[in-house]
Amino acid sequence: MTMEDGTSKSLGHCCDTGDDFDVLQWDTREDCEVRQILDRIADKWSLLVIALLDQRSLRFTELRRRIDGVSQRMLTRTLRHLERDGLVTRTVHATVPPRVDYALTPLGATLHETIKALVTWTEAHQTEIAAARAAYDARAALESEAHADA
């Protein structure tokens, strides 16, 4: 039995990121495990949680207070997903009321290093990106006016 182009070799296998890495080999199917992991860790709430937990363990209420705009439901979901992926630990203390602390796992700490590199790149290039956005918006406005006049 031969495999068709694009058929995965095994469940969850999407691509090989060896020395001849080619981003076009990334599998964009929904069941691709690499895609699922990237979707999870690259969302804004996960990035913020990981960044905050790098400093120290935090309670749920501390995290919610420090992450502007996150709802209780979304923070709960984010923490559960990060815990399931092995990036965050959840420790329940037998107190009244119960106290729950969240901390990065060693795996989560390695991810934080990558996130720091991304933030550093963003900070270094934010002026260039702002200029590109302004130029794009100006071109788009001119094109919109031209279409309205036609």
N, C-alpha and C positions, 0 to 999 in steps of 0.2 A: 504494500500500500504506500503510495507516494503522498507527500504532504504538499498542499497548495502553498503558493507564495502567501506569506502573512500568517500562516497557521503556526500557532505556538508549539514549541517542542514539549512543553509540560505546562500544567496548570499554573498560572502565575508567571510563567516565563515570558518576558516581553522583548528583551534585547540584551546585548552583550556590550558592556562598557569598557572593553579592553583598550589596548593601545590604538586600535583603529576605530575608535569611538566616532560614530556618526549620528548626530541628533535626528536625522531622518529615519533612523532605524527604530526610534522610540515608537512603541505601540500605543496608539491612541484609543484602543478599545476600552470600554468601561471596566472590563474584568482584568485589566492589566494591573498587577500588584504594584509595580513601580509608579504608575500613574496615580493609583489610589493613595499611596504613601505621600507622594508629592502634593496631591490635593489636600491631604490632611495637614501636613506640616507647613505648607505655604500659605494657609489662610491667615488673615490678620490677627485673629484671636489667639491662635496657637503660637504665632511668632511672639506676640506680646507676653503670653504666659511663660514661654520658655525663657525669654529675656529677663523677666522679673524673677523667676525662680533660680536663675544663675547666681543672683546675689545672696539668697538665703531661702530657707523654706518659709512658706507663707500660709496663713489660714485663708479659707475661702473668702471671708469678708474683707480681708486685706487685699486680696487679688481683685475683687470686685470694685473696691474703692479706688485702686490704683489704675484700673483699666477703664478709661473714659468711654462710655457708650455701650458697654457690654451688658446684656440682660443677665439676670440670674440663670435663666434657662440655658442661654447660649454658653455661659461660663461653665455650667454643670456639664453640658454636652462636650465642650472642648476638653475639660479635664478628664472626663471618662474616656474619650478617644485617645488622649495622650497617655493615659494610664494603660489602656489596652495595648497600645503600640510599644509599651515598655520605656517610654520617655519620662514619665512622671510616676512617683510613688505617692500613695495616699495612706496616711497614718491616722487612725482614729484613737484618740485618748479617752480612756474611761473616766470622764469627769462629768459633772452636771453643771451646765449643759455639756453635751459631748463636744470635744474640740477635735477638729480635723485639720491636719497639716498636709501640705503638698510640697514636694521637693523634686528636683531633677534627679534622674538616675544617672549612672555613669554614661549610658548611651545618650541620654538627653543632653548631658554636658558636652559631648562631642558634637552634637548638632548645634549647640549654642556657638561653638567656635565658627562654624560655617555661617551662621546668622550674623555674627559680628563682622565677618568679612563682607557680607552683603551690605550691611548698614554702613560700613566704612566706605565702600565703593559709592553708595548713594550720597553720602555726605560730600565726598570729593567731587561728584559730578552734578550736584543739585542745581548749580547755576547754569550749567550747559543744558540741562533738561528743561529748566524754566524758560530759557531763551528759545529752545526748540519748540516748546509748547506755545509760546507767544507768537512765534513766526507761523506756526501751523494755524493757530486760531485766526491770525490776520489774513492768511491765504484763504481759509475757509469762509471768512466773512466776505471777502472780495468775490469769491466764486458764487456765494449765495446772492449777493447783490446783482452780479452779472446774469444769473438765471432769472431773477425777479424782473429785471429790466427787459429780458428777451421776450 
